[in-house]
Amino acid sequence: MTEYEIRTKRDDMPEGYVGKVYKWAHDEKAAALLLLKKRPDPSGRCVFKRGGTGQIISITEVKN
């Protein structure tokens, strides 16, 4: 398994806020699904498990 850093922008937070979450998963797609209730729509908008909507900015692998 690999550790991934996921940066998100949420609609319920002030403008300019960027959230950062670290998740362990087999690949980037699996890491993103750990945060979401369902897959993002084609425009990139998504619904997070803890409520609220927003967008995933980036998913990067953490190198130690």
Jmol script that loads the backbone (N, CA, C; Angstrom):
load data "model"
ATOM      1  N   MET A   1       0.842  -1.180   0.000  1.00  0.00           N
ATOM      2  CA  MET A   1       0.000   0.000   0.000  1.00  0.00           C
ATOM      3  C   MET A   1       0.885   1.240   0.000  1.00  0.00           C
ATOM      4  N   THR A   2       0.327   2.309  -0.500  1.00  0.00           N
ATOM      5  CA  THR A   2       1.053   3.563  -0.661  1.00  0.00           C
ATOM      6  C   THR A   2       0.291   4.685   0.031  1.00  0.00           C
ATOM      7  N   GLU A   3       1.030   5.653   0.564  1.00  0.00           N
ATOM      8  CA  GLU A   3       0.406   6.812   1.192  1.00  0.00           C
ATOM      9  C   GLU A   3       0.236   7.918   0.150  1.00  0.00           C
ATOM     10  N   TYR A   4      -0.960   8.524   0.138  1.00  0.00           N
ATOM     11  CA  TYR A   4      -1.269   9.594  -0.814  1.00  0.00           C
ATOM     12  C   TYR A   4      -1.697  10.849  -0.065  1.00  0.00           C
ATOM     13  N   GLU A   5      -1.293  12.004  -0.609  1.00  0.00           N
ATOM     14  CA  GLU A   5      -1.743  13.302  -0.104  1.00  0.00           C
ATOM     15  C   GLU A   5      -2.826  13.809  -1.054  1.00  0.00           C
ATOM     16  N   ILE A   6      -4.004  14.101  -0.498  1.00  0.00           N
ATOM     17  CA  ILE A   6      -5.126  14.563  -1.306  1.00  0.00           C
ATOM     18  C   ILE A   6      -5.443  15.995  -0.891  1.00  0.00           C
ATOM     19  N   ARG A   7      -5.405  16.919  -1.846  1.00  0.00           N
ATOM     20  CA  ARG A   7      -5.748  18.325  -1.597  1.00  0.00           C
ATOM     21  C   ARG A   7      -7.146  18.583  -2.137  1.00  0.00           C
ATOM     22  N   THR A   8      -7.978  19.219  -1.302  1.00  0.00           N
ATOM     23  CA  THR A   8      -9.364  19.456  -1.686  1.00  0.00           C
ATOM     24  C   THR A   8      -9.742  20.911  -1.485  1.00  0.00           C
ATOM     25  N   LYS A   9     -10.740  21.334  -2.235  1.00  0.00           N
ATOM     26  CA  LYS A   9     -11.343  22.664  -2.099  1.00  0.00           C
ATOM     27  C   LYS A   9     -12.813  22.411  -1.773  1.00  0.00           C
ATOM     28  N   ARG A  10     -13.312  22.985  -0.679  1.00  0.00           N
ATOM     29  CA  ARG A  10     -14.688  22.740  -0.244  1.00  0.00           C
ATOM     30  C   ARG A  10     -15.527  23.999  -0.389  1.00  0.00           C
ATOM     31  N   ASP A  11     -16.807  23.796  -0.716  1.00  0.00           N
ATOM     32  CA  ASP A  11     -17.716  24.922  -0.914  1.00  0.00           C
ATOM     33  C   ASP A  11     -18.133  25.580   0.401  1.00  0.00           C
ATOM     34  N   ASP A  12     -18.088  24.828   1.516  1.00  0.00           N
ATOM     35  CA  ASP A  12     -18.541  25.361   2.793  1.00  0.00           C
ATOM     36  C   ASP A  12     -17.424  26.037   3.599  1.00  0.00           C
ATOM     37  N   MET A  13     -16.257  26.216   2.997  1.00  0.00           N
ATOM     38  CA  MET A  13     -15.138  26.870   3.661  1.00  0.00           C
ATOM     39  C   MET A  13     -14.852  28.207   2.970  1.00  0.00           C
ATOM     40  N   PRO A  14     -14.113  29.112   3.628  1.00  0.00           N
ATOM     41  CA  PRO A  14     -13.815  30.413   3.025  1.00  0.00           C
ATOM     42  C   PRO A  14     -13.015  30.275   1.719  1.00  0.00           C
ATOM     43  N   GLU A  15     -13.119  31.273   0.881  1.00  0.00           N
ATOM     44  CA  GLU A  15     -12.396  31.300  -0.402  1.00  0.00           C
ATOM     45  C   GLU A  15     -10.893  31.211  -0.141  1.00  0.00           C
ATOM     46  N   GLY A  16     -10.208  30.400  -0.885  1.00  0.00           N
ATOM     47  CA  GLY A  16      -8.768  30.245  -0.725  1.00  0.00           C
ATOM     48  C   GLY A  16      -8.361  29.108   0.185  1.00  0.00           C
ATOM     49  N   TYR A  17      -9.316  28.478   0.884  1.00  0.00           N
ATOM     50  CA  TYR A  17      -9.010  27.366   1.781  1.00  0.00           C
ATOM     51  C   TYR A  17      -8.686  26.119   0.962  1.00  0.00           C
ATOM     52  N   VAL A  18      -7.604  25.441   1.323  1.00  0.00           N
ATOM     53  CA  VAL A  18      -7.243  24.174   0.692  1.00  0.00           C
ATOM     54  C   VAL A  18      -7.019  23.156   1.802  1.00  0.00           C
ATOM     55  N   GLY A  19      -7.821  22.097   1.795  1.00  0.00           N
ATOM     56  CA  GLY A  19      -7.678  21.040   2.789  1.00  0.00           C
ATOM     57  C   GLY A  19      -6.672  20.012   2.320  1.00  0.00           C
ATOM     58  N   LYS A  20      -6.014  19.365   3.276  1.00  0.00           N
ATOM     59  CA  LYS A  20      -5.012  18.357   2.953  1.00  0.00           C
ATOM     60  C   LYS A  20      -5.279  17.132   3.814  1.00  0.00           C
ATOM     61  N   VAL A  21      -5.355  15.961   3.172  1.00  0.00           N
ATOM     62  CA  VAL A  21      -5.646  14.706   3.859  1.00  0.00           C
ATOM     63  C   VAL A  21      -4.641  13.666   3.388  1.00  0.00           C
ATOM     64  N   TYR A  22      -4.207  12.807   4.297  1.00  0.00           N
ATOM     65  CA  TYR A  22      -3.319  11.706   3.945  1.00  0.00           C
ATOM     66  C   TYR A  22      -4.080  10.396   4.099  1.00  0.00           C
ATOM     67  N   LYS A  23      -4.038   9.544   3.058  1.00  0.00           N
ATOM     68  CA  LYS A  23      -4.732   8.258   3.060  1.00  0.00           C
ATOM     69  C   LYS A  23      -3.809   7.174   2.525  1.00  0.00           C
ATOM     70  N   TRP A  24      -3.944   5.964   3.081  1.00  0.00           N
ATOM     71  CA  TRP A  24      -3.230   4.795   2.588  1.00  0.00           C
ATOM     72  C   TRP A  24      -4.162   4.031   1.672  1.00  0.00           C
ATOM     73  N   ALA A  25      -3.685   3.681   0.464  1.00  0.00           N
ATOM     74  CA  ALA A  25      -4.497   2.946  -0.502  1.00  0.00           C
ATOM     75  C   ALA A  25      -3.588   2.273  -1.525  1.00  0.00           C
ATOM     76  N   HIS A  26      -4.186   1.412  -2.356  1.00  0.00           N
ATOM     77  CA  HIS A  26      -3.438   0.711  -3.393  1.00  0.00           C
ATOM     78  C   HIS A  26      -3.134   1.598  -4.593  1.00  0.00           C
ATOM     79  N   ASP A  27      -4.041   2.537  -4.906  1.00  0.00           N
ATOM     80  CA  ASP A  27      -3.811   3.452  -6.019  1.00  0.00           C
ATOM     81  C   ASP A  27      -4.537   4.768  -5.761  1.00  0.00           C
ATOM     82  N   GLU A  28      -4.356   5.757  -6.653  1.00  0.00           N
ATOM     83  CA  GLU A  28      -4.936   7.096  -6.475  1.00  0.00           C
ATOM     84  C   GLU A  28      -6.461   7.054  -6.449  1.00  0.00           C
ATOM     85  N   LYS A  29      -7.042   6.270  -7.305  1.00  0.00           N
ATOM     86  CA  LYS A  29      -8.498   6.199  -7.395  1.00  0.00           C
ATOM     87  C   LYS A  29      -9.105   5.655  -6.097  1.00  0.00           C
ATOM     88  N   ALA A  30      -8.485   4.636  -5.525  1.00  0.00           N
ATOM     89  CA  ALA A  30      -8.964   4.066  -4.262  1.00  0.00           C
ATOM     90  C   ALA A  30      -8.807   5.064  -3.116  1.00  0.00           C
ATOM     91  N   ALA A  31      -7.729   5.843  -3.134  1.00  0.00           N
ATOM     92  CA  ALA A  31      -7.506   6.852  -2.095  1.00  0.00           C
ATOM     93  C   ALA A  31      -8.585   7.929  -2.150  1.00  0.00           C
ATOM     94  N   ALA A  32      -8.960   8.354  -3.349  1.00  0.00           N
ATOM     95  CA  ALA A  32      -9.995   9.379  -3.495  1.00  0.00           C
ATOM     96  C   ALA A  32     -11.345   8.864  -3.011  1.00  0.00           C
ATOM     97  N   LEU A  33     -11.654   7.620  -3.289  1.00  0.00           N
ATOM     98  CA  LEU A  33     -12.948   7.063  -2.888  1.00  0.00           C
ATOM     99  C   LEU A  33     -13.082   6.928  -1.372  1.00  0.00           C
ATOM    100  N   LEU A  34     -11.957   6.929  -0.643  1.00  0.00           N
ATOM    101  CA  LEU A  34     -12.026   6.886   0.818  1.00  0.00           C
ATOM    102  C   LEU A  34     -12.609   8.172   1.396  1.00  0.00           C
ATOM    103  N   LEU A  35     -12.559   9.267   0.644  1.00  0.00           N
ATOM    104  CA  LEU A  35     -13.091  10.558   1.092  1.00  0.00           C
ATOM    105  C   LEU A  35     -14.509  10.830   0.617  1.00  0.00           C
ATOM    106  N   LEU A  36     -14.969  10.132  -0.419  1.00  0.00           N
ATOM    107  CA  LEU A  36     -16.192  10.503  -1.119  1.00  0.00           C
ATOM    108  C   LEU A  36     -17.340   9.542  -0.858  1.00  0.00           C
ATOM    109  N   LYS A  37     -18.578  10.070  -0.918  1.00  0.00           N
ATOM    110  CA  LYS A  37     -19.770   9.233  -0.832  1.00  0.00           C
ATOM    111  C   LYS A  37     -19.999   8.478  -2.127  1.00  0.00           C
ATOM    112  N   LYS A  38     -19.701   9.117  -3.254  1.00  0.00           N
ATOM    113  CA  LYS A  38     -19.808   8.485  -4.566  1.00  0.00           C
ATOM    114  C   LYS A  38     -18.755   9.084  -5.475  1.00  0.00           C
ATOM    115  N   ARG A  39     -18.590   8.520  -6.637  1.00  0.00           N
ATOM    116  CA  ARG A  39     -17.569   8.996  -7.576  1.00  0.00           C
ATOM    117  C   ARG A  39     -17.862  10.427  -8.018  1.00  0.00           C
ATOM    118  N   PRO A  40     -16.819  11.212  -8.327  1.00  0.00           N
ATOM    119  CA  PRO A  40     -17.037  12.584  -8.807  1.00  0.00           C
ATOM    120  C   PRO A  40     -17.779  12.590 -10.136  1.00  0.00           C
ATOM    121  N   ASP A  41     -18.555  13.643 -10.377  1.00  0.00           N
ATOM    122  CA  ASP A  41     -19.242  13.763 -11.665  1.00  0.00           C
ATOM    123  C   ASP A  41     -18.242  14.218 -12.729  1.00  0.00           C
ATOM    124  N   PRO A  42     -18.617  14.204 -13.998  1.00  0.00           N
ATOM    125  CA  PRO A  42     -17.674  14.543 -15.078  1.00  0.00           C
ATOM    126  C   PRO A  42     -17.032  15.930 -14.949  1.00  0.00           C
ATOM    127  N   SER A  43     -17.705  16.869 -14.302  1.00  0.00           N
ATOM    128  CA  SER A  43     -17.127  18.202 -14.152  1.00  0.00           C
ATOM    129  C   SER A  43     -16.126  18.283 -12.993  1.00  0.00           C
ATOM    130  N   GLY A  44     -15.975  17.189 -12.210  1.00  0.00           N
ATOM    131  CA  GLY A  44     -15.022  17.173 -11.104  1.00  0.00           C
ATOM    132  C   GLY A  44     -15.631  17.478  -9.753  1.00  0.00           C
ATOM    133  N   ARG A  45     -16.915  17.813  -9.704  1.00  0.00           N
ATOM    134  CA  ARG A  45     -17.593  18.115  -8.445  1.00  0.00           C
ATOM    135  C   ARG A  45     -17.839  16.813  -7.696  1.00  0.00           C
ATOM    136  N   CYS A  46     -17.774  16.837  -6.361  1.00  0.00           N
ATOM    137  CA  CYS A  46     -17.983  15.621  -5.578  1.00  0.00           C
ATOM    138  C   CYS A  46     -18.650  15.947  -4.250  1.00  0.00           C
ATOM    139  N   VAL A  47     -19.193  14.902  -3.609  1.00  0.00           N
ATOM    140  CA  VAL A  47     -19.821  14.987  -2.297  1.00  0.00           C
ATOM    141  C   VAL A  47     -18.944  14.195  -1.331  1.00  0.00           C
ATOM    142  N   PHE A  48     -18.500  14.841  -0.255  1.00  0.00           N
ATOM    143  CA  PHE A  48     -17.607  14.209   0.709  1.00  0.00           C
ATOM    144  C   PHE A  48     -18.392  13.398   1.734  1.00  0.00           C
ATOM    145  N   LYS A  49     -17.748  12.383   2.332  1.00  0.00           N
ATOM    146  CA  LYS A  49     -18.398  11.523   3.316  1.00  0.00           C
ATOM    147  C   LYS A  49     -18.870  12.308   4.534  1.00  0.00           C
ATOM    148  N   ARG A  50     -18.131  13.295   4.943  1.00  0.00           N
ATOM    149  CA  ARG A  50     -18.487  14.068   6.133  1.00  0.00           C
ATOM    150  C   ARG A  50     -19.440  15.214   5.825  1.00  0.00           C
ATOM    151  N   GLY A  51     -20.020  15.190   4.635  1.00  0.00           N
ATOM    152  CA  GLY A  51     -20.971  16.227   4.250  1.00  0.00           C
ATOM    153  C   GLY A  51     -20.292  17.345   3.487  1.00  0.00           C
ATOM    154  N   GLY A  52     -21.063  18.038   2.729  1.00  0.00           N
ATOM    155  CA  GLY A  52     -20.513  19.142   1.959  1.00  0.00           C
ATOM    156  C   GLY A  52     -20.089  18.714   0.569  1.00  0.00           C
ATOM    157  N   THR A  53     -19.929  19.710  -0.268  1.00  0.00           N
ATOM    158  CA  THR A  53     -19.506  19.468  -1.639  1.00  0.00           C
ATOM    159  C   THR A  53     -18.213  20.203  -1.900  1.00  0.00           C
ATOM    160  N   GLY A  54     -17.566  19.869  -2.983  1.00  0.00           N
ATOM    161  CA  GLY A  54     -16.320  20.535  -3.322  1.00  0.00           C
ATOM    162  C   GLY A  54     -15.661  19.873  -4.496  1.00  0.00           C
ATOM    163  N   GLN A  55     -14.328  19.944  -4.516  1.00  0.00           N
ATOM    164  CA  GLN A  55     -13.578  19.453  -5.642  1.00  0.00           C
ATOM    165  C   GLN A  55     -12.223  18.954  -5.151  1.00  0.00           C
ATOM    166  N   ILE A  56     -11.744  17.876  -5.743  1.00  0.00           N
ATOM    167  CA  ILE A  56     -10.403  17.385  -5.449  1.00  0.00           C
ATOM    168  C   ILE A  56      -9.434  18.126  -6.368  1.00  0.00           C
ATOM    169  N   ILE A  57      -8.451  18.787  -5.769  1.00  0.00           N
ATOM    170  CA  ILE A  57      -7.474  19.561  -6.533  1.00  0.00           C
ATOM    171  C   ILE A  57      -6.364  18.661  -7.060  1.00  0.00           C
ATOM    172  N   SER A  58      -5.778  17.836  -6.172  1.00  0.00           N
ATOM    173  CA  SER A  58      -4.686  16.975  -6.597  1.00  0.00           C
ATOM    174  C   SER A  58      -4.569  15.761  -5.687  1.00  0.00           C
ATOM    175  N   ILE A  59      -4.008  14.694  -6.236  1.00  0.00           N
ATOM    176  CA  ILE A  59      -3.681  13.494  -5.474  1.00  0.00           C
ATOM    177  C   ILE A  59      -2.239  13.152  -5.822  1.00  0.00           C
ATOM    178  N   THR A  60      -1.362  13.180  -4.812  1.00  0.00           N
ATOM    179  CA  THR A  60       0.043  12.901  -5.060  1.00  0.00           C
ATOM    180  C   THR A  60       0.538  11.806  -4.115  1.00  0.00           C
ATOM    181  N   GLU A  61       1.449  11.004  -4.608  1.00  0.00           N
ATOM    182  CA  GLU A  61       2.046   9.945  -3.795  1.00  0.00           C
ATOM    183  C   GLU A  61       3.086  10.563  -2.878  1.00  0.00           C
ATOM    184  N   VAL A  62       3.084  10.167  -1.599  1.00  0.00           N
ATOM    185  CA  VAL A  62       4.043  10.672  -0.619  1.00  0.00           C
ATOM    186  C   VAL A  62       5.293   9.819  -0.700  1.00  0.00           C
ATOM    187  N   LYS A  63       6.407  10.440  -0.988  1.00  0.00           N
ATOM    188  CA  LYS A  63       7.707   9.746  -1.041  1.00  0.00           C
ATOM    189  C   LYS A  63       8.458   9.989   0.245  1.00  0.00           C
ATOM    190  N   ASN A  64       8.921   8.942   0.868  1.00  0.00           N
ATOM    191  CA  ASN A  64       9.690   9.083   2.122  1.00  0.00           C
ATOM    192  C   ASN A  64      11.158   9.019   1.869  1.00  0.00           C
TER     193      ASN A  64
END
end "model"
wireframe off; spacefill off
backbone 0.3
color backbone group
